[in-house]
Amino acid sequence: MNTINGGSYHSSSQMSPIDIIFPGFSMVSASARQLLAGDPDSYTRLLCTFGIFILFARYAVRYVWEIVRSYFTSTIYVSYYDEAYDMLVDWIADQPFVHNAHSLIARVRSPQRANNQCSTKKKPLTFSPWDGSFLFWYKGHLLVLHCAVKEHREDLYISSIGLNANILKDLIEECREKYLKDTQRKVSVFEHREGEWKKARVRPVRPISTVIMDKQVKDDVLRDVDEFLDQEMQDWYAERGIPYKRGYLLFGPPGTGKSSFSLSLAGKHELDIYTLQLSNISDSKLMKLFAELPPRCIVLLEDVDTAGVGRRDSVDADQETESKSAVTLSGLLNVLDGVSSQEGRILIMTTNHIEHLDEALIRPGRSDKKVHFKLADQNISTQLFHTVFKQSPNQKQCNEEYDDKTIEGLARDFASKMPEQVFSPAEVLSFLLERKKSPSDAVSCVESWVTKARY
């Protein structure tokens, strides 16, 4: 037995069980009794002991929490690059506990993701918890949201007391249902970031009828895609052991509607679209990205002629010594029909110069259909004029000068003054939009515009 200033305490061999949970408790208790008894030397010892107690208690609490978290809680992890992350973040942004969080990140919510009541507000802000742990109640259960920041991104995970994760699954399912409701009539566009797919933006569905192109060509492609996506056709492919995938090559001058058609096609069939620029990824990254594609989606490879995968006879002999940051033709061919090629996907490649592409890339099986997007002819010019100047029922009541018959006649006059196969539909549309309030001005000014634009 040791004696200190007339007070005594038992050795560590007789340590109280409470000291195991709260280190130094007995010493603090003894010092407090001495202080109350009027011992002046106990002040300093009490302060030192209290500091030690706080230090050890901090680590003890953390240690106890790690034990509880490891053996007595259920946890669901959500990766930053998974779409479930977007579902959870959107749900969290609307929850009341966000307002009481001690650490927040502010984001400007894009118009596509804003709620209807916020859509008219310029640059609406949304707040979500950031870099820490946050308690909240969900359906009578106390849950903990953990935000783990790693470099410029964060991973999320949610924990609950108990070894049954059903309440966490219910939460994620609610996030999913809300997310799907909010993205109805929208197309999710994914891009590659650091070798992973990440949703970049949400685009409103553009009706396929608003894409101005040759009607016969459009109907042929739509019919082919409809047939491919039919459930019976999927079974037909499986029964015959034929890889279930379809490829389209859209070629033609810039501004003819290749990208617009791809987005409209995705919206028509409620498919996500995954876009890739081949000029800044390697063969290994390309293979990894294709292996992670979902079964039903559209993969859009834009401007493949500019990505260094042209004709083999135009490739320099020292190609193997070039930077490994660019995809090679053989690497692209392997992912299109190799063992890692995902079935059920629709591949769309676009190019301004089909003559620059190697025959191996555009053969059937890789490009099953080649779709030519042409410059504006009289038919396309007429359609564009109708698109800009067609009158809604309300407009007809307010402006009887331009009824359907008048617009029809002006459209024919406009198209007759437009040279065929000279201007892209985008150029013609731009001209018409500048005069969208006066179809007569569009007809009267078109000849001077053509002359100025051509020379």
Protein Blocks (a to p, Z undefined) as FASTA:
>chain_A
ZZeehiacddfklccfklmmmghklmmmmmmmmmmnopaklmmmmmmmmmmmmmmmmmmm
mmmmmmmmmmmcccddddfkbmklmmmmmmmmmpfklmmpcbdcdddddfklpcfklmmp
ghiaddddehiaddddeehiacddddddehjbccdddddedjbfklmmmmmmmmmmmmmm
mmgoiacddddeehiacdfbdcddddfklpgcdfklmmmmmmmmmmmmpmklmmmmmmno
pacddddddeddehiopmmmmmmmmmmnopacddddfklccfklmmmmmmmpcfbdcddd
ehkllnopacfklpcfklmmmcfkbccfklmmmmmmmmklcghiacddddfblklpcfkl
mgghjlmbacddddddfklmmmmmmmmmpccfklmmmmmmlgfklmmmmmmmmmmmpcgh
kbcfklmmmmmmmmmmbmklmmmmmmmmmmmmmZZ
